[in-house]
Amino acid sequence: MGQVLTVTEVAKMLQLSSSTVYKYSKKGVLPSFHVGQRLRFLESEINDYIREIIFDQRNKSNSMWKY
């Protein structure tokens, strides 16, 4: 298991507001879990999420040029 991150740390990593991180977590966009009433994230899962976004964006931009 990797490092456990707080909402604030994830918000900084993704350059989002804390409220957006909460919203993405609630919608299931960002994988998260609770420790008591505190929301937490695994750094490895956030890094996977970032890689997915990059992969998706690259695929979309590449597919624009395929006729």
mmJSON file of the N, C-alpha and C atoms, coordinates in Angstrom:
{"data_MODEL":{"atom_site":{
"group_PDB":["ATOM","ATOM","ATOM","ATOM","ATOM","ATOM","ATOM","ATOM","ATOM","ATOM","ATOM","ATOM","ATOM","ATOM","ATOM","ATOM","ATOM","ATOM","ATOM","ATOM","ATOM","ATOM","ATOM","ATOM","ATOM","ATOM","ATOM","ATOM","ATOM","ATOM","ATOM","ATOM","ATOM","ATOM","ATOM","ATOM","ATOM","ATOM","ATOM","ATOM","ATOM","ATOM","ATOM","ATOM","ATOM","ATOM","ATOM","ATOM","ATOM","ATOM","ATOM","ATOM","ATOM","ATOM","ATOM","ATOM","ATOM","ATOM","ATOM","ATOM","ATOM","ATOM","ATOM","ATOM","ATOM","ATOM","ATOM","ATOM","ATOM","ATOM","ATOM","ATOM","ATOM","ATOM","ATOM","ATOM","ATOM","ATOM","ATOM","ATOM","ATOM","ATOM","ATOM","ATOM","ATOM","ATOM","ATOM","ATOM","ATOM","ATOM","ATOM","ATOM","ATOM","ATOM","ATOM","ATOM","ATOM","ATOM","ATOM","ATOM","ATOM","ATOM","ATOM","ATOM","ATOM","ATOM","ATOM","ATOM","ATOM","ATOM","ATOM","ATOM","ATOM","ATOM","ATOM","ATOM","ATOM","ATOM","ATOM","ATOM","ATOM","ATOM","ATOM","ATOM","ATOM","ATOM","ATOM","ATOM","ATOM","ATOM","ATOM","ATOM","ATOM","ATOM","ATOM","ATOM","ATOM","ATOM","ATOM","ATOM","ATOM","ATOM","ATOM","ATOM","ATOM","ATOM","ATOM","ATOM","ATOM","ATOM","ATOM","ATOM","ATOM","ATOM","ATOM","ATOM","ATOM","ATOM","ATOM","ATOM","ATOM","ATOM","ATOM","ATOM","ATOM","ATOM","ATOM","ATOM","ATOM","ATOM","ATOM","ATOM","ATOM","ATOM","ATOM","ATOM","ATOM","ATOM","ATOM","ATOM","ATOM","ATOM","ATOM","ATOM","ATOM","ATOM","ATOM","ATOM","ATOM","ATOM","ATOM","ATOM","ATOM","ATOM","ATOM","ATOM","ATOM","ATOM","ATOM","ATOM","ATOM"],
"id":[1,2,3,4,5,6,7,8,9,10,11,12,13,14,15,16,17,18,19,20,21,22,23,24,25,26,27,28,29,30,31,32,33,34,35,36,37,38,39,40,41,42,43,44,45,46,47,48,49,50,51,52,53,54,55,56,57,58,59,60,61,62,63,64,65,66,67,68,69,70,71,72,73,74,75,76,77,78,79,80,81,82,83,84,85,86,87,88,89,90,91,92,93,94,95,96,97,98,99,100,101,102,103,104,105,106,107,108,109,110,111,112,113,114,115,116,117,118,119,120,121,122,123,124,125,126,127,128,129,130,131,132,133,134,135,136,137,138,139,140,141,142,143,144,145,146,147,148,149,150,151,152,153,154,155,156,157,158,159,160,161,162,163,164,165,166,167,168,169,170,171,172,173,174,175,176,177,178,179,180,181,182,183,184,185,186,187,188,189,190,191,192,193,194,195,196,197,198,199,200,201],
"type_symbol":["N","C","C","N","C","C","N","C","C","N","C","C","N","C","C","N","C","C","N","C","C","N","C","C","N","C","C","N","C","C","N","C","C","N","C","C","N","C","C","N","C","C","N","C","C","N","C","C","N","C","C","N","C","C","N","C","C","N","C","C","N","C","C","N","C","C","N","C","C","N","C","C","N","C","C","N","C","C","N","C","C","N","C","C","N","C","C","N","C","C","N","C","C","N","C","C","N","C","C","N","C","C","N","C","C","N","C","C","N","C","C","N","C","C","N","C","C","N","C","C","N","C","C","N","C","C","N","C","C","N","C","C","N","C","C","N","C","C","N","C","C","N","C","C","N","C","C","N","C","C","N","C","C","N","C","C","N","C","C","N","C","C","N","C","C","N","C","C","N","C","C","N","C","C","N","C","C","N","C","C","N","C","C","N","C","C","N","C","C","N","C","C","N","C","C","N","C","C","N","C","C"],
"label_atom_id":["N","CA","C","N","CA","C","N","CA","C","N","CA","C","N","CA","C","N","CA","C","N","CA","C","N","CA","C","N","CA","C","N","CA","C","N","CA","C","N","CA","C","N","CA","C","N","CA","C","N","CA","C","N","CA","C","N","CA","C","N","CA","C","N","CA","C","N","CA","C","N","CA","C","N","CA","C","N","CA","C","N","CA","C","N","CA","C","N","CA","C","N","CA","C","N","CA","C","N","CA","C","N","CA","C","N","CA","C","N","CA","C","N","CA","C","N","CA","C","N","CA","C","N","CA","C","N","CA","C","N","CA","C","N","CA","C","N","CA","C","N","CA","C","N","CA","C","N","CA","C","N","CA","C","N","CA","C","N","CA","C","N","CA","C","N","CA","C","N","CA","C","N","CA","C","N","CA","C","N","CA","C","N","CA","C","N","CA","C","N","CA","C","N","CA","C","N","CA","C","N","CA","C","N","CA","C","N","CA","C","N","CA","C","N","CA","C","N","CA","C","N","CA","C","N","CA","C","N","CA","C","N","CA","C"],
"label_alt_id":[null,null,null,null,null,null,null,null,null,null,null,null,null,null,null,null,null,null,null,null,null,null,null,null,null,null,null,null,null,null,null,null,null,null,null,null,null,null,null,null,null,null,null,null,null,null,null,null,null,null,null,null,null,null,null,null,null,null,null,null,null,null,null,null,null,null,null,null,null,null,null,null,null,null,null,null,null,null,null,null,null,null,null,null,null,null,null,null,null,null,null,null,null,null,null,null,null,null,null,null,null,null,null,null,null,null,null,null,null,null,null,null,null,null,null,null,null,null,null,null,null,null,null,null,null,null,null,null,null,null,null,null,null,null,null,null,null,null,null,null,null,null,null,null,null,null,null,null,null,null,null,null,null,null,null,null,null,null,null,null,null,null,null,null,null,null,null,null,null,null,null,null,null,null,null,null,null,null,null,null,null,null,null,null,null,null,null,null,null,null,null,null,null,null,null,null,null,null,null,null,null],
"label_comp_id":["MET","MET","MET","GLY","GLY","GLY","GLN","GLN","GLN","VAL","VAL","VAL","LEU","LEU","LEU","THR","THR","THR","VAL","VAL","VAL","THR","THR","THR","GLU","GLU","GLU","VAL","VAL","VAL","ALA","ALA","ALA","LYS","LYS","LYS","MET","MET","MET","LEU","LEU","LEU","GLN","GLN","GLN","LEU","LEU","LEU","SER","SER","SER","SER","SER","SER","SER","SER","SER","THR","THR","THR","VAL","VAL","VAL","TYR","TYR","TYR","LYS","LYS","LYS","TYR","TYR","TYR","SER","SER","SER","LYS","LYS","LYS","LYS","LYS","LYS","GLY","GLY","GLY","VAL","VAL","VAL","LEU","LEU","LEU","PRO","PRO","PRO","SER","SER","SER","PHE","PHE","PHE","HIS","HIS","HIS","VAL","VAL","VAL","GLY","GLY","GLY","GLN","GLN","GLN","ARG","ARG","ARG","LEU","LEU","LEU","ARG","ARG","ARG","PHE","PHE","PHE","LEU","LEU","LEU","GLU","GLU","GLU","SER","SER","SER","GLU","GLU","GLU","ILE","ILE","ILE","ASN","ASN","ASN","ASP","ASP","ASP","TYR","TYR","TYR","ILE","ILE","ILE","ARG","ARG","ARG","GLU","GLU","GLU","ILE","ILE","ILE","ILE","ILE","ILE","PHE","PHE","PHE","ASP","ASP","ASP","GLN","GLN","GLN","ARG","ARG","ARG","ASN","ASN","ASN","LYS","LYS","LYS","SER","SER","SER","ASN","ASN","ASN","SER","SER","SER","MET","MET","MET","TRP","TRP","TRP","LYS","LYS","LYS","TYR","TYR","TYR"],
"label_asym_id":["A","A","A","A","A","A","A","A","A","A","A","A","A","A","A","A","A","A","A","A","A","A","A","A","A","A","A","A","A","A","A","A","A","A","A","A","A","A","A","A","A","A","A","A","A","A","A","A","A","A","A","A","A","A","A","A","A","A","A","A","A","A","A","A","A","A","A","A","A","A","A","A","A","A","A","A","A","A","A","A","A","A","A","A","A","A","A","A","A","A","A","A","A","A","A","A","A","A","A","A","A","A","A","A","A","A","A","A","A","A","A","A","A","A","A","A","A","A","A","A","A","A","A","A","A","A","A","A","A","A","A","A","A","A","A","A","A","A","A","A","A","A","A","A","A","A","A","A","A","A","A","A","A","A","A","A","A","A","A","A","A","A","A","A","A","A","A","A","A","A","A","A","A","A","A","A","A","A","A","A","A","A","A","A","A","A","A","A","A","A","A","A","A","A","A","A","A","A","A","A","A"],
"label_entity_id":["1","1","1","1","1","1","1","1","1","1","1","1","1","1","1","1","1","1","1","1","1","1","1","1","1","1","1","1","1","1","1","1","1","1","1","1","1","1","1","1","1","1","1","1","1","1","1","1","1","1","1","1","1","1","1","1","1","1","1","1","1","1","1","1","1","1","1","1","1","1","1","1","1","1","1","1","1","1","1","1","1","1","1","1","1","1","1","1","1","1","1","1","1","1","1","1","1","1","1","1","1","1","1","1","1","1","1","1","1","1","1","1","1","1","1","1","1","1","1","1","1","1","1","1","1","1","1","1","1","1","1","1","1","1","1","1","1","1","1","1","1","1","1","1","1","1","1","1","1","1","1","1","1","1","1","1","1","1","1","1","1","1","1","1","1","1","1","1","1","1","1","1","1","1","1","1","1","1","1","1","1","1","1","1","1","1","1","1","1","1","1","1","1","1","1","1","1","1","1","1","1"],
"label_seq_id":[1,1,1,2,2,2,3,3,3,4,4,4,5,5,5,6,6,6,7,7,7,8,8,8,9,9,9,10,10,10,11,11,11,12,12,12,13,13,13,14,14,14,15,15,15,16,16,16,17,17,17,18,18,18,19,19,19,20,20,20,21,21,21,22,22,22,23,23,23,24,24,24,25,25,25,26,26,26,27,27,27,28,28,28,29,29,29,30,30,30,31,31,31,32,32,32,33,33,33,34,34,34,35,35,35,36,36,36,37,37,37,38,38,38,39,39,39,40,40,40,41,41,41,42,42,42,43,43,43,44,44,44,45,45,45,46,46,46,47,47,47,48,48,48,49,49,49,50,50,50,51,51,51,52,52,52,53,53,53,54,54,54,55,55,55,56,56,56,57,57,57,58,58,58,59,59,59,60,60,60,61,61,61,62,62,62,63,63,63,64,64,64,65,65,65,66,66,66,67,67,67],
"pdbx_PDB_ins_code":[null,null,null,null,null,null,null,null,null,null,null,null,null,null,null,null,null,null,null,null,null,null,null,null,null,null,null,null,null,null,null,null,null,null,null,null,null,null,null,null,null,null,null,null,null,null,null,null,null,null,null,null,null,null,null,null,null,null,null,null,null,null,null,null,null,null,null,null,null,null,null,null,null,null,null,null,null,null,null,null,null,null,null,null,null,null,null,null,null,null,null,null,null,null,null,null,null,null,null,null,null,null,null,null,null,null,null,null,null,null,null,null,null,null,null,null,null,null,null,null,null,null,null,null,null,null,null,null,null,null,null,null,null,null,null,null,null,null,null,null,null,null,null,null,null,null,null,null,null,null,null,null,null,null,null,null,null,null,null,null,null,null,null,null,null,null,null,null,null,null,null,null,null,null,null,null,null,null,null,null,null,null,null,null,null,null,null,null,null,null,null,null,null,null,null,null,null,null,null,null,null],
"Cartn_x":[0.854,0.0,0.885,0.474,1.266,0.918,1.391,1.159,-0.313,-0.832,-2.219,-2.221,-3.101,-3.168,-4.475,-4.424,-5.608,-6.253,-7.417,-8.119,-7.249,-6.643,-5.8,-4.618,-3.993,-2.848,-3.264,-4.401,-4.902,-5.282,-5.904,-6.27,-5.029,-3.952,-2.703,-2.132,-2.146,-1.609,-2.342,-3.661,-4.493,-4.817,-4.355,-4.633,-6.132,-6.836,-8.279,-8.58,-9.797,-10.212,-10.561,-10.53,-10.901,-12.343,-13.22,-14.623,-14.787,-13.981,-14.034,-13.534,-12.507,-11.994,-13.083,-13.769,-14.885,-15.966,-16.305,-17.353,-16.947,-15.709,-15.223,-15.191,-14.86,-14.846,-16.253,-17.191,-18.579,-19.16,-18.791,-19.296,-18.55,-17.468,-16.694,-15.637,-15.41,-14.381,-12.996,-12.82,-11.574,-11.796,-10.957,-11.087,-10.661,-11.471,-11.182,-11.756,-11.429,-11.963,-12.003,-12.731,-12.839,-12.031,-11.396,-10.781,-11.567,-12.484,-13.442,-14.316,-14.345,-15.113,-14.233,-12.956,-12.008,-11.854,-11.879,-11.716,-10.228,-9.825,-8.424,-8.299,-7.11,-6.819,-5.473,-5.338,-4.032,-3.298,-2.067,-1.277,-1.175,-1.003,-0.878,-2.149,-3.318,-4.577,-4.764,-4.314,-4.383,-3.434,-2.246,-1.301,-1.872,-2.559,-3.227,-4.29,-5.047,-6.072,-5.432,-4.315,-3.608,-3.15,-2.583,-2.14,-3.314,-4.471,-5.672,-6.064,-6.063,-6.44,-5.477,-4.192,-3.187,-3.379,-3.589,-3.791,-5.03,-6.131,-7.378,-7.203,-6.515,-6.317,-5.46,-4.43,-3.568,-4.343,-5.161,-5.948,-6.963,-7.584,-8.563,-7.877,-6.712,-6.036,-5.509,-5.076,-4.618,-5.775,-6.93,-8.067,-8.647,-8.384,-8.887,-8.252,-7.051,-6.33,-6.52,-7.307,-7.559,-8.855,-8.78,-9.961,-10.505],
"Cartn_y":[-1.19,0.0,1.234,2.24,3.45,4.505,5.687,6.818,7.227,7.602,8.055,9.582,10.135,11.58,12.162,13.432,14.171,14.854,15.405,16.168,17.335,18.038,19.186,18.769,17.648,17.168,16.766,16.107,15.706,16.945,17.907,19.147,19.836,19.866,20.467,19.672,18.34,17.493,17.72,17.829,17.929,19.366,20.304,21.729,21.985,21.428,21.598,22.195,22.673,23.12,21.896,22.06,20.972,20.545,21.503,21.149,20.285,20.525,19.699,18.29,18.173,16.858,16.087,16.755,16.102,15.646,16.52,16.201,15.017,15.018,13.911,12.608,12.697,11.507,10.951,11.832,11.41,10.777,11.317,10.795,9.531,9.189,8.008,8.258,9.515,9.859,9.61,10.0,9.764,8.663,7.633,6.576,7.103,6.833,7.34,6.395,6.672,5.913,6.822,6.393,7.179,6.547,7.396,7.009,7.795,7.111,7.83,8.664,9.955,10.855,11.579,11.289,11.965,11.212,11.943,11.375,11.258,10.102,9.862,9.209,9.303,8.79,8.086,7.044,6.413,7.113,7.491,8.205,7.4,6.104,5.266,5.324,5.379,5.45,6.816,7.862,9.206,9.282,8.702,8.672,7.884,6.784,6.016,6.868,7.634,8.524,9.558,10.124,11.109,10.461,9.257,8.547,8.274,7.908,7.675,8.928,10.052,11.319,11.634,11.487,11.767,10.829,9.547,8.562,8.905,9.227,9.576,10.811,11.822,13.051,12.797,11.965,11.65,10.88,9.948,9.171,10.039,10.966,11.861,12.75,13.298,14.197,13.415,12.182,11.365,10.969,10.67,10.227,11.377,12.614,13.754,13.785,13.229,13.306,12.067,11.107,9.911,10.105,9.97,10.19,8.884],
"Cartn_z":[0.0,0.0,0.0,-0.779,-0.918,0.117,-0.15,0.731,0.688,1.837,1.958,1.909,1.052,0.848,1.37,1.731,2.168,0.964,1.178,0.132,-0.333,0.591,0.253,-0.618,-0.285,-1.062,-2.476,-2.593,-3.912,-4.72,-4.075,-4.764,-5.326,-4.565,-5.053,-6.214,-6.104,-7.175,-8.491,-8.41,-9.606,-9.994,-9.183,-9.392,-9.472,-8.487,-8.349,-6.986,-6.819,-5.488,-4.648,-3.355,-2.447,-2.679,-2.96,-3.181,-4.434,-5.452,-6.652,-6.352,-5.544,-5.153,-4.398,-3.475,-2.758,-3.742,-4.682,-5.655,-6.531,-7.029,-7.855,-7.064,-5.8,-4.951,-4.782,-4.513,-4.307,-5.566,-6.745,-8.017,-8.458,-7.759,-8.122,-9.175,-9.512,-10.489,-9.889,-8.642,-7.916,-6.888,-6.894,-5.889,-4.518,-3.517,-2.174,-1.127,0.117,1.238,2.459,3.467,4.698,5.822,6.59,7.857,8.893,9.546,10.388,9.468,9.723,8.856,7.847,7.858,6.953,5.644,4.561,3.234,2.925,2.399,2.077,0.703,0.137,-1.196,-1.164,-1.979,-2.144,-3.284,-3.022,-4.023,-5.321,-5.216,-6.417,-7.266,-6.63,-7.374,-8.027,-7.371,-7.968,-9.158,-9.014,-10.139,-11.309,-11.033,-12.095,-12.787,-12.007,-12.551,-13.49,-13.079,-13.911,-15.214,-15.127,-16.338,-17.275,-16.722,-17.544,-18.306,-17.616,-18.256,-19.395,-19.139,-20.17,-21.354,-21.09,-22.15,-22.969,-22.289,-22.978,-23.851,-23.327,-24.095,-25.327,-25.167,-26.316,-27.37,-26.937,-27.892,-28.615,-27.904,-28.541,-29.566,-29.214,-30.147,-31.347,-31.156,-32.276,-33.181,-32.614,-33.42,-34.25,-33.859,-34.623,-36.012,-36.165,-37.417,-38.266,-37.805,-38.594,-39.386,-40.68,-41.525,-41.987],
"occupancy":[1.0,1.0,1.0,1.0,1.0,1.0,1.0,1.0,1.0,1.0,1.0,1.0,1.0,1.0,1.0,1.0,1.0,1.0,1.0,1.0,1.0,1.0,1.0,1.0,1.0,1.0,1.0,1.0,1.0,1.0,1.0,1.0,1.0,1.0,1.0,1.0,1.0,1.0,1.0,1.0,1.0,1.0,1.0,1.0,1.0,1.0,1.0,1.0,1.0,1.0,1.0,1.0,1.0,1.0,1.0,1.0,1.0,1.0,1.0,1.0,1.0,1.0,1.0,1.0,1.0,1.0,1.0,1.0,1.0,1.0,1.0,1.0,1.0,1.0,1.0,1.0,1.0,1.0,1.0,1.0,1.0,1.0,1.0,1.0,1.0,1.0,1.0,1.0,1.0,1.0,1.0,1.0,1.0,1.0,1.0,1.0,1.0,1.0,1.0,1.0,1.0,1.0,1.0,1.0,1.0,1.0,1.0,1.0,1.0,1.0,1.0,1.0,1.0,1.0,1.0,1.0,1.0,1.0,1.0,1.0,1.0,1.0,1.0,1.0,1.0,1.0,1.0,1.0,1.0,1.0,1.0,1.0,1.0,1.0,1.0,1.0,1.0,1.0,1.0,1.0,1.0,1.0,1.0,1.0,1.0,1.0,1.0,1.0,1.0,1.0,1.0,1.0,1.0,1.0,1.0,1.0,1.0,1.0,1.0,1.0,1.0,1.0,1.0,1.0,1.0,1.0,1.0,1.0,1.0,1.0,1.0,1.0,1.0,1.0,1.0,1.0,1.0,1.0,1.0,1.0,1.0,1.0,1.0,1.0,1.0,1.0,1.0,1.0,1.0,1.0,1.0,1.0,1.0,1.0,1.0,1.0,1.0,1.0,1.0,1.0,1.0],
"B_iso_or_equiv":[0.0,0.0,0.0,0.0,0.0,0.0,0.0,0.0,0.0,0.0,0.0,0.0,0.0,0.0,0.0,0.0,0.0,0.0,0.0,0.0,0.0,0.0,0.0,0.0,0.0,0.0,0.0,0.0,0.0,0.0,0.0,0.0,0.0,0.0,0.0,0.0,0.0,0.0,0.0,0.0,0.0,0.0,0.0,0.0,0.0,0.0,0.0,0.0,0.0,0.0,0.0,0.0,0.0,0.0,0.0,0.0,0.0,0.0,0.0,0.0,0.0,0.0,0.0,0.0,0.0,0.0,0.0,0.0,0.0,0.0,0.0,0.0,0.0,0.0,0.0,0.0,0.0,0.0,0.0,0.0,0.0,0.0,0.0,0.0,0.0,0.0,0.0,0.0,0.0,0.0,0.0,0.0,0.0,0.0,0.0,0.0,0.0,0.0,0.0,0.0,0.0,0.0,0.0,0.0,0.0,0.0,0.0,0.0,0.0,0.0,0.0,0.0,0.0,0.0,0.0,0.0,0.0,0.0,0.0,0.0,0.0,0.0,0.0,0.0,0.0,0.0,0.0,0.0,0.0,0.0,0.0,0.0,0.0,0.0,0.0,0.0,0.0,0.0,0.0,0.0,0.0,0.0,0.0,0.0,0.0,0.0,0.0,0.0,0.0,0.0,0.0,0.0,0.0,0.0,0.0,0.0,0.0,0.0,0.0,0.0,0.0,0.0,0.0,0.0,0.0,0.0,0.0,0.0,0.0,0.0,0.0,0.0,0.0,0.0,0.0,0.0,0.0,0.0,0.0,0.0,0.0,0.0,0.0,0.0,0.0,0.0,0.0,0.0,0.0,0.0,0.0,0.0,0.0,0.0,0.0,0.0,0.0,0.0,0.0,0.0,0.0],
"pdbx_formal_charge":[null,null,null,null,null,null,null,null,null,null,null,null,null,null,null,null,null,null,null,null,null,null,null,null,null,null,null,null,null,null,null,null,null,null,null,null,null,null,null,null,null,null,null,null,null,null,null,null,null,null,null,null,null,null,null,null,null,null,null,null,null,null,null,null,null,null,null,null,null,null,null,null,null,null,null,null,null,null,null,null,null,null,null,null,null,null,null,null,null,null,null,null,null,null,null,null,null,null,null,null,null,null,null,null,null,null,null,null,null,null,null,null,null,null,null,null,null,null,null,null,null,null,null,null,null,null,null,null,null,null,null,null,null,null,null,null,null,null,null,null,null,null,null,null,null,null,null,null,null,null,null,null,null,null,null,null,null,null,null,null,null,null,null,null,null,null,null,null,null,null,null,null,null,null,null,null,null,null,null,null,null,null,null,null,null,null,null,null,null,null,null,null,null,null,null,null,null,null,null,null,null],
"auth_seq_id":[1,1,1,2,2,2,3,3,3,4,4,4,5,5,5,6,6,6,7,7,7,8,8,8,9,9,9,10,10,10,11,11,11,12,12,12,13,13,13,14,14,14,15,15,15,16,16,16,17,17,17,18,18,18,19,19,19,20,20,20,21,21,21,22,22,22,23,23,23,24,24,24,25,25,25,26,26,26,27,27,27,28,28,28,29,29,29,30,30,30,31,31,31,32,32,32,33,33,33,34,34,34,35,35,35,36,36,36,37,37,37,38,38,38,39,39,39,40,40,40,41,41,41,42,42,42,43,43,43,44,44,44,45,45,45,46,46,46,47,47,47,48,48,48,49,49,49,50,50,50,51,51,51,52,52,52,53,53,53,54,54,54,55,55,55,56,56,56,57,57,57,58,58,58,59,59,59,60,60,60,61,61,61,62,62,62,63,63,63,64,64,64,65,65,65,66,66,66,67,67,67],
"auth_comp_id":["MET","MET","MET","GLY","GLY","GLY","GLN","GLN","GLN","VAL","VAL","VAL","LEU","LEU","LEU","THR","THR","THR","VAL","VAL","VAL","THR","THR","THR","GLU","GLU","GLU","VAL","VAL","VAL","ALA","ALA","ALA","LYS","LYS","LYS","MET","MET","MET","LEU","LEU","LEU","GLN","GLN","GLN","LEU","LEU","LEU","SER","SER","SER","SER","SER","SER","SER","SER","SER","THR","THR","THR","VAL","VAL","VAL","TYR","TYR","TYR","LYS","LYS","LYS","TYR","TYR","TYR","SER","SER","SER","LYS","LYS","LYS","LYS","LYS","LYS","GLY","GLY","GLY","VAL","VAL","VAL","LEU","LEU","LEU","PRO","PRO","PRO","SER","SER","SER","PHE","PHE","PHE","HIS","HIS","HIS","VAL","VAL","VAL","GLY","GLY","GLY","GLN","GLN","GLN","ARG","ARG","ARG","LEU","LEU","LEU","ARG","ARG","ARG","PHE","PHE","PHE","LEU","LEU","LEU","GLU","GLU","GLU","SER","SER","SER","GLU","GLU","GLU","ILE","ILE","ILE","ASN","ASN","ASN","ASP","ASP","ASP","TYR","TYR","TYR","ILE","ILE","ILE","ARG","ARG","ARG","GLU","GLU","GLU","ILE","ILE","ILE","ILE","ILE","ILE","PHE","PHE","PHE","ASP","ASP","ASP","GLN","GLN","GLN","ARG","ARG","ARG","ASN","ASN","ASN","LYS","LYS","LYS","SER","SER","SER","ASN","ASN","ASN","SER","SER","SER","MET","MET","MET","TRP","TRP","TRP","LYS","LYS","LYS","TYR","TYR","TYR"],
"auth_asym_id":["A","A","A","A","A","A","A","A","A","A","A","A","A","A","A","A","A","A","A","A","A","A","A","A","A","A","A","A","A","A","A","A","A","A","A","A","A","A","A","A","A","A","A","A","A","A","A","A","A","A","A","A","A","A","A","A","A","A","A","A","A","A","A","A","A","A","A","A","A","A","A","A","A","A","A","A","A","A","A","A","A","A","A","A","A","A","A","A","A","A","A","A","A","A","A","A","A","A","A","A","A","A","A","A","A","A","A","A","A","A","A","A","A","A","A","A","A","A","A","A","A","A","A","A","A","A","A","A","A","A","A","A","A","A","A","A","A","A","A","A","A","A","A","A","A","A","A","A","A","A","A","A","A","A","A","A","A","A","A","A","A","A","A","A","A","A","A","A","A","A","A","A","A","A","A","A","A","A","A","A","A","A","A","A","A","A","A","A","A","A","A","A","A","A","A","A","A","A","A","A","A"],
"auth_atom_id":["N","CA","C","N","CA","C","N","CA","C","N","CA","C","N","CA","C","N","CA","C","N","CA","C","N","CA","C","N","CA","C","N","CA","C","N","CA","C","N","CA","C","N","CA","C","N","CA","C","N","CA","C","N","CA","C","N","CA","C","N","CA","C","N","CA","C","N","CA","C","N","CA","C","N","CA","C","N","CA","C","N","CA","C","N","CA","C","N","CA","C","N","CA","C","N","CA","C","N","CA","C","N","CA","C","N","CA","C","N","CA","C","N","CA","C","N","CA","C","N","CA","C","N","CA","C","N","CA","C","N","CA","C","N","CA","C","N","CA","C","N","CA","C","N","CA","C","N","CA","C","N","CA","C","N","CA","C","N","CA","C","N","CA","C","N","CA","C","N","CA","C","N","CA","C","N","CA","C","N","CA","C","N","CA","C","N","CA","C","N","CA","C","N","CA","C","N","CA","C","N","CA","C","N","CA","C","N","CA","C","N","CA","C","N","CA","C","N","CA","C","N","CA","C","N","CA","C","N","CA","C","N","CA","C"],
"pdbx_PDB_model_num":[1,1,1,1,1,1,1,1,1,1,1,1,1,1,1,1,1,1,1,1,1,1,1,1,1,1,1,1,1,1,1,1,1,1,1,1,1,1,1,1,1,1,1,1,1,1,1,1,1,1,1,1,1,1,1,1,1,1,1,1,1,1,1,1,1,1,1,1,1,1,1,1,1,1,1,1,1,1,1,1,1,1,1,1,1,1,1,1,1,1,1,1,1,1,1,1,1,1,1,1,1,1,1,1,1,1,1,1,1,1,1,1,1,1,1,1,1,1,1,1,1,1,1,1,1,1,1,1,1,1,1,1,1,1,1,1,1,1,1,1,1,1,1,1,1,1,1,1,1,1,1,1,1,1,1,1,1,1,1,1,1,1,1,1,1,1,1,1,1,1,1,1,1,1,1,1,1,1,1,1,1,1,1,1,1,1,1,1,1,1,1,1,1,1,1,1,1,1,1,1,1]
}}}
